[in-house]
Amino acid sequence: MNHSEWKTRRHRELLGEAAKNNPEYDRLYEEAELAHDLGQMVYDRRTALGLSQTELADRCDMRQPRISRIEGGGTVPTIPLLRRLARALDADLTI
């Protein structure tokens, strides 16, 4: 999911849509928040190690645009992908 797929609660209220108590909206909002937080963690660790996105992508056996999407919060990675990222970033994965 990317951020263009959902609207902020305030925007929805202005449009007269019922944003409050909407489980689907809440689920999408939480998913976007998690994707953003994870992306920030990957970015922070990658820069702390002095790696470029391309170098990290090589370590994960993927292409640079995928790393960019992850860091930008545009995707929610699967558990196997999280494992690959953790190994490539010399980090522990605790779920």
C-alpha positions in Angstrom: 0.0 0.0 0.0 1.3 3.5 -0.7 0.2 6.7 0.9 -1.9 7.8 -2.0 -4.3 4.9 -1.3 -5.7 6.5 1.9 -6.8 9.9 3.1 -6.2 11.5 6.4 -8.9 11.4 8.9 -9.4 15.2 8.7 -9.6 15.1 4.9 -12.2 12.4 5.1 -14.2 14.3 7.7 -14.2 17.4 5.5 -15.5 15.3 2.7 -18.3 14.0 4.9 -17.0 10.5 5.0 -17.2 8.5 8.2 -13.5 8.2 9.2 -14.2 7.5 12.8 -14.8 4.0 13.9 -13.9 2.7 10.4 -11.9 -0.5 10.8 -10.7 -0.6 7.2 -9.3 3.0 7.5 -7.7 2.2 10.8 -6.1 -0.9 9.4 -4.7 1.0 6.4 -3.5 3.9 8.6 -1.7 1.5 10.9 -0.1 -0.4 8.0 1.1 2.9 6.5 2.5 4.0 9.9 4.4 0.7 10.3 5.7 0.9 6.7 7.0 4.4 7.4 8.6 3.4 10.8 10.3 0.4 9.2 11.5 2.5 6.3 13.1 5.0 8.7 14.8 2.2 10.6 16.3 0.7 7.5 17.4 4.2 6.4 19.0 4.9 9.8 20.9 1.6 9.9 22.0 1.8 6.3 23.4 5.3 6.7 25.0 4.4 10.1 26.9 1.6 8.2 27.8 4.0 5.4 26.1 2.0 2.7 24.4 3.4 -0.3 21.0 2.0 -1.4 22.7 0.2 -4.2 25.2 -1.5 -1.8 22.4 -2.5 0.5 20.4 -3.8 -2.5 23.4 -5.9 -3.6 23.7 -7.4 -0.1 20.0 -8.3 -0.2 20.1 -9.6 -3.7 17.6 -7.1 -5.0 17.5 -3.9 -7.0 18.0 -0.4 -5.6 14.4 0.9 -6.4 13.0 -1.7 -4.0 15.3 -0.4 -1.2 14.1 3.1 -2.0 10.4 2.0 -1.8 11.0 0.3 1.6 12.9 3.4 3.0 10.1 5.6 1.7 7.4 3.6 3.5 5.8 2.7 0.2 5.7 -1.1 0.9 5.2 -3.4 3.8 7.9 -6.1 3.5 7.2 -9.8 4.1 9.0 -11.7 6.9 11.5 -13.3 4.5 12.4 -9.9 3.2 12.8 -8.6 6.7 15.2 -11.4 7.4 17.2 -10.5 4.3 17.3 -6.9 5.3 18.4 -7.7 8.9 21.2 -9.9 7.7 22.4 -7.3 5.1 22.3 -4.6 7.8 24.1 -6.8 10.4 21.0 -6.4 12.7 18.8 -8.7 14.7 15.2 -9.3 13.7 12.8 -9.6 16.6 9.1 -9.9 15.7 
